[in-house]
Amino acid sequence: MRRATPLAGALPRHLDEDGFRAVADGAGADLFGWLRALPFVDVLGGRARYHEVVRAPMLRLQRTTSADRRRAAHERLARCHTARREAGSRGLTRHLR
């Protein structure tokens, strides 16, 4: 799990806890806290970002393994972003009335 977690977190450019749960298939906040403490992760405003020197090889490694697993992680991340966008637009319409 400690190897798979950083690999999963490398998928998005910026990562918060909700996005992390999406790409790490439901991993908990304790693993996100651990991930944020890694030396190659910068945290700014609650969002984590990998150093590109580390992120690029992690993404290459993911491309050489299971395409189905990578596709599933992308789909979960896309659903997470869609849900956020829809929740934001619902909040916006409430304020416009």
Secondary structure, DSSP 8 states (H G I E B T S, - for coil): -TTHHHHHHTSSSSB-HHHHHHHTTS--HHHHHHHHTSTTEEEETTEEEE-HHHHHHHHHHHHTS-HHHHHHHHHHHHHHHHHHHHHHHHHHHHHH-
